[in-house]
Amino acid sequence: MSGFDDRAMELLRMLRKDYKSGATTLALKTLKGLSRYVEEVKPGDLTPLLSELRNARPSMIVIANALARVASRLAGGETPLAAITRVTCELENASSAIARHAHPLIPTNAVVMTHSASSAVLGLLRLLAHEQHGFSVICTQSSPGHEGHSLAVALNDMKVPVTLITDAQIGLFVPQADVVITGCDTWLADGHFINKSGTRLLALAARAHKKPLWVLADSFRHSDQTSENVTLEEMPASELGAPEGDWITPRNIYFETIPESLVTGRVSEQGVFSCPDSPQQ
């Protein structure tokens, strides 16, 4: 990473150390941070920094794809600020479109269950609340990062009833849900998607109890990789608070793959798709 100035290094550190934000939120933070960097530093060539940022979070392909779109627009002659602004708008509009398409999938007075923190899921829940579409939520705390806590706080602020549970209680609470909704960090070429670890358990429980599982995933999440060769990020084991011992090896793999065979369908900015059919890339 030599050759980057302090502001660029600060942006890279933010991206690498943010374990709380969902993929879209983190991508938007990166784009907006990059916009400020361009305005204030006025770098001569963004290509090396774009490349480093694209590789910083391999399990969150939305970040790499958004930055690839910025690079493509720069190659087409757009100014850095114009390119970043255009891609930021595309990503924000995709999230809004997903909420509109997913809205009809939520029955009135439904109990919605979800895992981790997804800006797409939160956007849908905000839309439902805004339109006074009655619903309640069961959300996992999503350990060890406890991303589900931020979702619970947001729902509380919206005056939406929310039951916050440990990840280990997924099997106990899925029978109470009417519909299961999750976000997605990456949609792989072989029909698997990547999301926070624990999502596969939720998907298996939903299948066992015949609950529909909808995955909110826009076109920024497409990857050419497969479940066989993708890199799943492992975070510091210190988050687990594990006891020390010569024979103890704590592992903290944050993301996992989930096969689309467990998914009812996918919602993208292009519409609603039953699995195994997928939106056009």
C-alpha contacts under 8 A as a table, 3 or more apart, distances in Angstrom:
res1	aa1	res2	aa2	distance
1	M	4	F	6.51
1	M	52	E	7.80
4	F	8	A	5.84
4	F	9	M	6.29
4	F	49	L	7.56
5	D	8	A	5.39
5	D	9	M	6.27
6	D	9	M	5.03
6	D	10	E	6.12
7	R	10	E	5.04
7	R	11	L	6.39
7	R	37	Y	6.96
8	A	11	L	5.13
8	A	12	L	6.32
8	A	37	Y	7.39
8	A	49	L	7.31
9	M	12	L	5.02
9	M	13	R	6.10
10	E	13	R	5.12
10	E	14	M	6.21
11	L	14	M	5.19
11	L	15	L	6.37
11	L	30	T	7.24
11	L	33	G	6.67
11	L	34	L	7.49
12	L	15	L	5.18
12	L	16	R	6.20
12	L	52	E	7.93
12	L	53	L	6.44
12	L	56	A	7.48
13	R	16	R	5.14
13	R	17	K	5.96
14	M	17	K	5.45
14	M	18	D	6.00
15	L	18	D	5.73
15	L	26	L	7.15
15	L	30	T	6.83
15	L	53	L	7.80
15	L	56	A	7.06
15	L	57	R	7.51
16	R	19	Y	7.96
16	R	56	A	6.12
16	R	57	R	6.61
18	D	21	S	6.36
18	D	26	L	7.72
19	Y	145	G	6.87
20	K	117	A	7.87
20	K	145	G	6.39
20	K	146	H	7.72
20	K	147	E	5.53
21	S	25	T	5.87
21	S	26	L	5.65
21	S	117	A	7.06
21	S	118	S	7.86
21	S	147	E	7.48
22	G	25	T	5.37
22	G	26	L	6.04
22	G	117	A	5.76
22	G	118	S	5.09
22	G	119	S	6.31
22	G	185	D	7.66
23	A	26	L	5.18
23	A	27	A	6.00
23	A	60	M	5.71
23	A	62	V	6.46
23	A	63	I	7.11
23	A	118	S	7.38
23	A	119	S	7.92
23	A	184	C	7.83
23	A	185	D	5.62
24	T	27	A	4.98
24	T	28	L	6.11
24	T	62	V	6.78
24	T	63	I	7.60
24	T	91	L	7.73
24	T	118	S	7.65
24	T	119	S	6.32
24	T	120	A	7.66
25	T	28	L	5.17
25	T	29	K	6.12
25	T	119	S	6.23
26	L	29	K	4.95
26	L	30	T	6.11
26	L	63	I	7.47
27	A	30	T	5.06
27	A	31	L	6.18
27	A	62	V	6.68
27	A	63	I	4.78
27	A	66	A	7.27
28	L	31	L	5.01
28	L	32	K	6.03
28	L	88	T	6.58
28	L	91	L	7.78
29	K	32	K	5.23
29	K	33	G	5.93
30	T	33	G	5.03
30	T	34	L	5.96
30	T	63	I	7.84
31	L	34	L	4.98
31	L	35	S	6.13
31	L	67	L	7.83
31	L	84	I	6.45
31	L	88	T	6.58
32	K	35	S	4.94
32	K	36	R	6.34
32	K	84	I	7.96
32	K	88	T	7.80
33	G	36	R	5.19
33	G	37	Y	6.15
34	L	37	Y	4.89
34	L	38	V	6.15
34	L	84	I	7.78
35	S	38	V	5.17
35	S	39	E	6.24
35	S	80	P	7.95
35	S	81	L	6.14
35	S	84	I	6.45
35	S	85	T	7.68
36	R	39	E	5.09
36	R	40	E	6.05
37	Y	40	E	5.32
37	Y	41	V	5.56
37	Y	42	K	7.20
38	V	41	V	5.51
38	V	42	K	4.81
38	V	43	P	6.35
38	V	80	P	7.15
38	V	81	L	6.96
39	E	42	K	5.74
39	E	81	L	7.54
43	P	46	L	6.55
45	D	48	P	7.34
46	L	49	L	5.48
46	L	50	L	6.03
47	T	50	L	5.15
47	T	51	S	6.15
47	T	71	A	7.33
48	P	51	S	5.14
48	P	52	E	6.30
49	L	52	E	5.09
49	L	53	L	6.08
50	L	53	L	5.15
50	L	54	R	6.04
50	L	67	L	6.36
50	L	68	A	7.89
50	L	71	A	7.39
51	S	54	R	5.15
51	S	55	N	6.57
52	E	55	N	5.41
52	E	56	A	6.32
53	L	56	A	5.15
53	L	57	R	7.89
53	L	64	A	7.33
53	L	67	L	7.77
54	R	57	R	7.23
54	R	58	P	7.98
54	R	63	I	6.41
54	R	64	A	4.18
54	R	65	N	7.68
54	R	67	L	6.34
54	R	68	A	7.57
55	N	58	P	5.97
55	N	64	A	6.82
57	R	60	M	5.61
57	R	61	I	7.52
57	R	63	I	7.56
57	R	233	E	7.69
58	P	61	I	6.25
58	P	64	A	7.98
58	P	231	T	6.41
58	P	232	L	7.32
58	P	233	E	7.05
59	S	185	D	6.63
59	S	186	T	6.69
59	S	194	I	7.18
59	S	230	V	7.93
59	S	231	T	6.54
59	S	232	L	5.73
59	S	233	E	6.13
59	S	255	F	7.14
60	M	63	I	6.03
60	M	64	A	7.45
60	M	185	D	4.95
60	M	186	T	5.89
60	M	221	R	7.80
61	I	64	A	5.12
61	I	65	N	6.03
61	I	185	D	6.59
61	I	186	T	5.43
61	I	220	F	7.39
61	I	221	R	5.59
61	I	222	H	7.20
61	I	223	S	6.75
62	V	65	N	5.10
62	V	66	A	5.97
62	V	185	D	6.89
62	V	186	T	6.91
62	V	220	F	4.92
62	V	221	R	4.80
62	V	222	H	7.74
63	I	66	A	5.24
63	I	67	L	6.26
64	A	67	L	5.22
64	A	68	A	6.02
65	N	68	A	4.87
65	N	69	R	6.22
65	N	220	F	5.78
65	N	221	R	7.27
66	A	69	R	5.16
66	A	70	V	6.44
66	A	87	V	6.55
66	A	91	L	7.81
66	A	220	F	6.68
67	L	70	V	4.89
67	L	71	A	6.22
68	A	71	A	4.99
68	A	72	S	6.14
69	R	72	S	4.99
69	R	73	R	6.25
69	R	87	V	6.73
70	V	73	R	5.22
70	V	74	L	6.23
70	V	80	P	7.81
70	V	83	A	5.38
70	V	84	I	5.76
70	V	87	V	6.44
71	A	74	L	5.04
71	A	75	A	6.19
72	S	75	A	5.06
72	S	76	G	6.28
73	R	76	G	4.86
73	R	77	G	6.54
73	R	78	E	5.64
73	R	83	A	5.62
74	L	77	G	5.26
74	L	78	E	4.97
74	L	79	T	6.31
74	L	80	P	6.36
74	L	83	A	6.41
75	A	78	E	7.36
78	E	82	A	6.21
78	E	83	A	5.86
79	T	82	A	5.23
79	T	83	A	6.08
80	P	83	A	5.16
80	P	84	I	6.11
81	L	84	I	5.24
81	L	85	T	6.01
82	A	85	T	5.16
82	A	86	R	6.07
83	A	86	R	5.22
83	A	87	V	6.32
84	I	87	V	5.32
84	I	88	T	6.06
85	T	88	T	5.07
85	T	89	C	6.23
86	R	89	C	5.23
86	R	90	E	6.30
87	V	90	E	4.93
87	V	91	L	6.24
88	T	91	L	5.27
88	T	92	E	6.21
89	C	92	E	5.08
89	C	93	N	5.93
90	E	93	N	5.19
90	E	94	A	6.11
91	L	94	A	5.10
91	L	95	S	6.51
91	L	220	F	7.63
92	E	95	S	5.33
92	E	96	S	6.52
93	N	96	S	5.08
93	N	97	A	6.15
94	A	97	A	5.11
94	A	98	I	6.22
94	A	218	D	6.39
94	A	268	S	7.55
94	A	269	E	5.00
95	S	98	I	5.15
95	S	99	A	6.49
95	S	119	S	7.83
95	S	120	A	5.65
95	S	123	G	7.15
95	S	218	D	7.32
95	S	269	E	6.98
96	S	99	A	5.27
96	S	100	R	6.52
96	S	120	A	7.99
96	S	123	G	7.03
96	S	269	E	7.86
97	A	100	R	5.14
97	A	101	H	6.25
97	A	268	S	7.62
97	A	269	E	4.90
97	A	270	Q	7.77
98	I	101	H	5.15
98	I	102	A	5.99
98	I	120	A	7.11
98	I	124	L	7.58
98	I	216	L	6.90
98	I	217	A	7.92
98	I	218	D	7.35
98	I	267	V	6.20
98	I	268	S	5.39
98	I	269	E	4.85
98	I	270	Q	7.89
98	I	271	G	7.29
99	A	102	A	5.16
99	A	103	H	5.99
99	A	120	A	6.96
99	A	121	V	7.72
99	A	123	G	6.02
99	A	124	L	4.36
99	A	127	L	6.92
100	R	103	H	5.36
100	R	104	P	7.96
100	R	124	L	7.42
100	R	127	L	7.92
101	H	104	P	6.88
101	H	267	V	6.93
101	H	268	S	7.82
101	H	269	E	7.50
101	H	271	G	5.78
101	H	272	V	6.61
102	A	105	L	5.41
102	A	106	I	7.30
102	A	124	L	7.02
102	A	267	V	6.48
102	A	272	V	7.40
103	H	106	I	5.84
103	H	124	L	6.73
103	H	127	L	7.78
103	H	128	L	7.01
104	P	107	P	7.19
106	I	110	A	6.49
106	I	112	V	7.92
106	I	179	V	7.17
107	P	110	A	5.26
108	T	133	H	6.13
108	T	134	G	5.58
108	T	135	F	6.53
109	N	133	H	7.22
109	N	134	G	4.49
109	N	135	F	4.32
109	N	136	S	7.11
110	A	134	G	7.14
110	A	135	F	4.86
110	A	136	S	6.49
110	A	177	A	7.55
110	A	178	D	5.73
110	A	179	V	7.30
111	V	135	F	5.86
111	V	136	S	4.95
111	V	137	V	5.56
111	V	138	I	7.15
111	V	176	Q	7.20
111	V	177	A	4.88
111	V	178	D	5.19
111	V	179	V	6.69
112	V	135	F	7.16
112	V	136	S	6.15
112	V	137	V	4.69
112	V	138	I	6.14
112	V	177	A	5.75
112	V	178	D	6.16
112	V	179	V	5.22
112	V	180	V	5.75
112	V	181	I	6.97
113	M	137	V	5.63
113	M	138	I	4.59
113	M	139	C	5.75
113	M	174	V	7.24
113	M	177	A	5.94
113	M	178	D	7.88
113	M	179	V	6.42
113	M	180	V	4.74
113	M	181	I	6.25
114	T	137	V	7.59
114	T	138	I	6.46
114	T	139	C	5.04
114	T	140	T	6.86
114	T	180	V	5.88
114	T	181	I	5.30
114	T	182	T	5.53
115	H	139	C	5.67
115	H	140	T	5.24
115	H	141	Q	7.55
115	H	142	S	6.41
115	H	148	G	6.84
115	H	182	T	6.32
115	H	196	K	7.89
115	H	198	G	7.52
115	H	199	T	6.58
115	H	202	L	7.76
116	S	139	C	7.57
116	S	140	T	6.57
116	S	141	Q	6.85
116	S	142	S	5.02
116	S	146	H	7.54
116	S	147	E	5.36
116	S	148	G	4.92
116	S	196	K	6.50
117	A	121	V	7.72
117	A	122	L	7.77
117	A	147	E	5.34
117	A	148	G	5.52
117	A	150	S	7.34
117	A	151	L	6.18
117	A	183	G	7.68
118	S	121	V	5.17
118	S	122	L	6.14
118	S	182	T	7.28
118	S	183	G	5.18
118	S	184	C	7.72
119	S	122	L	4.91
119	S	123	G	5.87
119	S	183	G	7.76
120	A	123	G	5.00
120	A	124	L	6.34
120	A	183	G	6.39
120	A	216	L	6.44
120	A	217	A	7.91
121	V	124	L	5.15
121	V	125	L	6.28
121	V	181	I	7.07
121	V	182	T	6.61
121	V	183	G	6.17
121	V	216	L	7.04
122	L	125	L	5.02
122	L	126	R	6.03
122	L	151	L	7.26
123	G	126	R	5.10
123	G	127	L	6.25
124	L	127	L	5.12
124	L	128	L	6.29
125	L	128	L	5.05
125	L	129	A	6.15
126	R	129	A	5.09
126	R	130	H	6.00
126	R	158	M	7.77
127	L	130	H	5.04
127	L	131	E	6.22
128	L	131	E	5.27
128	L	132	Q	6.17
128	L	133	H	5.03
128	L	134	G	7.48
128	L	135	F	7.90
129	A	132	Q	4.89
129	A	133	H	5.85
129	A	134	G	7.28
129	A	158	M	7.03
129	A	160	V	7.47
130	H	133	H	7.61
135	F	160	V	7.30
135	F	161	P	7.78
136	S	160	V	6.06
136	S	161	P	5.01
136	S	162	V	5.87
137	V	160	V	7.62
137	V	161	P	6.40
137	V	162	V	4.68
137	V	163	T	6.26
138	I	162	V	5.68
138	I	163	T	4.69
138	I	164	L	6.06
138	I	165	I	7.38
138	I	173	F	7.77
138	I	177	A	7.63
139	C	148	G	6.35
139	C	151	L	7.84
139	C	152	A	7.27
139	C	162	V	7.17
139	C	163	T	6.27
139	C	164	L	5.16
139	C	165	I	6.30
140	T	148	G	5.69
140	T	164	L	5.69
140	T	165	I	4.81
140	T	166	T	5.43
140	T	167	D	5.37
140	T	170	I	7.49
141	Q	146	H	4.83
141	Q	147	E	6.28
141	Q	148	G	4.21
141	Q	149	H	5.66
141	Q	164	L	6.37
141	Q	165	I	5.99
141	Q	166	T	5.49
141	Q	167	D	6.45
142	S	145	G	6.45
142	S	146	H	4.75
142	S	147	E	5.69
142	S	148	G	5.45
142	S	166	T	7.14
142	S	167	D	5.98
142	S	196	K	7.94
142	S	198	G	7.55
143	S	146	H	4.68
143	S	147	E	7.38
143	S	166	T	7.72
143	S	167	D	6.99
144	P	239	E	6.34
144	P	240	L	6.37
145	G	239	E	7.70
146	H	149	H	5.68
146	H	150	S	7.93
147	E	150	S	5.82
147	E	151	L	7.18
148	G	151	L	5.11
148	G	152	A	6.26
148	G	164	L	7.80
149	H	152	A	5.05
149	H	153	V	6.27
149	H	164	L	7.76
150	S	153	V	5.11
150	S	154	A	6.23
151	L	154	A	5.06
151	L	155	L	6.18
152	A	155	L	5.15
152	A	156	N	6.09
152	A	162	V	6.38
152	A	163	T	7.95
152	A	164	L	6.86
153	V	156	N	5.02
153	V	157	D	6.21
154	A	157	D	5.11
154	A	158	M	6.41
155	L	158	M	4.95
155	L	159	K	6.23
155	L	160	V	5.18
155	L	161	P	7.19
155	L	162	V	6.74
156	N	159	K	4.88
156	N	160	V	5.67
156	N	161	P	6.88
156	N	162	V	7.12
157	D	160	V	7.59
165	I	169	Q	6.35
165	I	170	I	7.76
166	T	169	Q	5.55
166	T	170	I	7.48
167	D	170	I	5.67
167	D	198	G	6.98
168	A	171	G	7.48
169	Q	172	L	5.23
169	Q	173	F	6.42
170	I	173	F	5.44
170	I	174	V	6.07
170	I	201	L	7.56
170	I	202	L	6.27
170	I	205	A	7.47
171	G	174	V	5.66
171	G	175	P	7.70
171	G	202	L	7.45
171	G	205	A	5.82
172	L	175	P	6.91
173	F	176	Q	5.45
173	F	177	A	7.01
174	V	177	A	5.27
174	V	202	L	7.77
174	V	205	A	6.58
174	V	206	A	6.34
174	V	209	H	7.34
174	V	211	K	7.86
175	P	178	D	7.98
175	P	209	H	6.26
175	P	211	K	7.91
177	A	180	V	6.98
177	A	211	K	7.44
178	D	211	K	6.48
178	D	212	P	7.66
179	V	211	K	5.85
179	V	212	P	5.32
179	V	213	L	6.39
179	V	214	W	7.93
180	V	206	A	7.21
180	V	211	K	6.86
180	V	212	P	6.03
180	V	213	L	4.70
180	V	214	W	6.34
181	I	213	L	5.79
181	I	214	W	4.99
181	I	215	V	5.93
181	I	216	L	7.38
182	T	199	T	7.87
182	T	213	L	7.69
182	T	214	W	6.56
182	T	215	V	5.08
182	T	216	L	6.28
183	G	195	N	7.02
183	G	215	V	5.70
183	G	216	L	5.00
183	G	217	A	6.46
184	C	187	W	7.11
184	C	193	F	6.62
184	C	194	I	6.04
184	C	195	N	5.15
184	C	215	V	6.63
184	C	216	L	6.32
184	C	217	A	5.51
184	C	221	R	7.69
185	D	193	F	7.41
185	D	194	I	5.46
185	D	195	N	5.28
185	D	217	A	7.78
185	D	221	R	6.56
186	T	193	F	5.57
186	T	194	I	5.03
186	T	195	N	7.19
186	T	217	A	7.95
186	T	221	R	4.74
186	T	222	H	6.28
186	T	223	S	6.69
187	W	191	G	7.14
187	W	192	H	6.29
187	W	193	F	4.34
187	W	194	I	6.43
187	W	217	A	7.51
187	W	221	R	5.43
187	W	222	H	5.02
187	W	223	S	6.03
188	L	191	G	5.74
188	L	192	H	5.32
188	L	193	F	5.53
188	L	194	I	7.60
188	L	222	H	6.28
188	L	223	S	5.08
188	L	224	D	6.34
188	L	225	Q	5.73
188	L	226	T	5.28
188	L	227	S	6.82
189	A	192	H	7.29
189	A	222	H	7.43
189	A	223	S	6.05
189	A	224	D	5.18
189	A	225	Q	5.81
189	A	226	T	5.38
190	D	225	Q	7.87
190	D	226	T	5.35
190	D	227	S	6.89
191	G	259	P	6.25
191	G	260	E	5.56
191	G	276	P	7.18
192	H	226	T	7.47
192	H	227	S	6.45
192	H	257	T	6.00
192	H	258	I	5.27
192	H	259	P	4.24
192	H	260	E	5.44
193	F	257	T	5.45
193	F	258	I	5.35
193	F	259	P	6.55
193	F	260	E	7.19
194	I	255	F	6.42
194	I	256	E	5.50
194	I	257	T	4.53
194	I	258	I	6.30
195	N	199	T	6.38
195	N	255	F	5.47
195	N	256	E	5.90
195	N	257	T	6.73
195	N	258	I	7.70
196	K	199	T	6.06
196	K	254	Y	5.74
196	K	255	F	4.44
196	K	256	E	6.29
197	S	200	R	7.11
197	S	253	I	7.27
197	S	254	Y	5.43
197	S	255	F	4.60
197	S	256	E	5.10
198	G	201	L	5.30
198	G	202	L	6.42
198	G	256	E	7.80
199	T	202	L	4.98
199	T	203	A	6.10
199	T	256	E	7.63
199	T	258	I	7.31
200	R	203	A	4.94
200	R	204	L	6.09
200	R	256	E	7.42
200	R	257	T	7.26
200	R	258	I	5.42
201	L	204	L	5.10
201	L	205	A	6.12
202	L	205	A	5.13
202	L	206	A	6.07
203	A	206	A	5.04
203	A	207	R	6.18
203	A	213	L	6.94
203	A	258	I	7.84
203	A	262	L	5.99
203	A	263	V	7.20
204	L	207	R	5.13
204	L	208	A	6.15
204	L	262	L	6.79
205	A	208	A	5.02
205	A	209	H	6.22
206	A	209	H	5.26
206	A	210	K	5.86
206	A	211	K	4.81
206	A	212	P	6.80
206	A	213	L	6.76
207	R	210	K	4.95
207	R	211	K	6.11
207	R	212	P	7.59
207	R	262	L	6.45
208	A	211	K	7.83
212	P	263	V	7.59
212	P	264	T	5.64
213	L	262	L	7.71
213	L	263	V	5.38
213	L	264	T	5.10
213	L	265	G	6.94
214	W	263	V	6.40
214	W	264	T	5.75
214	W	265	G	5.19
214	W	266	R	5.68
214	W	267	V	7.03
215	V	263	V	7.25
215	V	265	G	6.46
215	V	266	R	4.79
215	V	267	V	6.15
216	L	266	R	5.93
216	L	267	V	4.85
216	L	268	S	6.17
217	A	220	F	7.97
217	A	221	R	6.53
217	A	266	R	6.65
217	A	267	V	6.00
217	A	268	S	5.16
218	D	221	R	5.97
218	D	267	V	7.32
218	D	268	S	4.31
218	D	269	E	5.61
218	D	270	Q	7.95
219	S	222	H	5.87
219	S	268	S	6.68
219	S	269	E	7.30
219	S	279	P	7.71
219	S	281	Q	6.23
222	H	281	Q	6.95
223	S	226	T	7.87
225	Q	229	N	6.39
225	Q	230	V	5.78
226	T	229	N	5.59
226	T	230	V	5.84
227	S	230	V	5.58
227	S	257	T	6.52
232	L	253	I	6.98
232	L	254	Y	7.38
232	L	255	F	5.71
232	L	256	E	6.65
233	E	253	I	6.03
233	E	254	Y	6.04
233	E	255	F	6.34
234	E	251	R	7.65
234	E	252	N	5.55
234	E	253	I	4.13
234	E	254	Y	5.77
234	E	255	F	7.80
235	M	252	N	5.52
235	M	253	I	6.18
235	M	254	Y	6.52
236	P	239	E	6.11
236	P	252	N	6.57
237	A	240	L	5.74
237	A	241	G	7.68
237	A	242	A	7.84
237	A	250	P	5.82
237	A	251	R	5.75
237	A	252	N	5.34
238	S	241	G	5.58
238	S	242	A	7.14
239	E	252	N	7.77
240	L	250	P	7.44
240	L	252	N	7.30
242	A	250	P	6.54
243	P	248	I	7.66
244	E	248	I	6.60
245	G	248	I	5.10
253	I	256	E	7.76
258	I	262	L	7.49
259	P	262	L	5.98
259	P	263	V	7.46
260	E	263	V	4.91
260	E	264	T	7.98
260	E	275	C	6.25
260	E	276	P	6.35
261	S	264	T	7.97
261	S	275	C	7.15
261	S	276	P	7.07
263	V	266	R	7.60
263	V	275	C	6.42
264	T	274	S	6.12
264	T	275	C	6.07
265	G	272	V	7.02
265	G	273	F	5.39
265	G	274	S	4.09
265	G	275	C	4.80
265	G	276	P	7.72
266	R	272	V	5.96
266	R	273	F	5.18
266	R	274	S	6.32
266	R	275	C	6.75
266	R	278	S	7.25
267	V	270	Q	7.68
267	V	271	G	5.76
267	V	272	V	4.52
267	V	273	F	6.19
268	S	271	G	5.39
268	S	272	V	6.52
268	S	279	P	7.15
270	Q	279	P	6.82
271	G	279	P	7.84
273	F	277	D	6.20
273	F	278	S	5.99
273	F	279	P	6.74
274	S	277	D	5.67
274	S	278	S	7.33
275	C	278	S	6.55
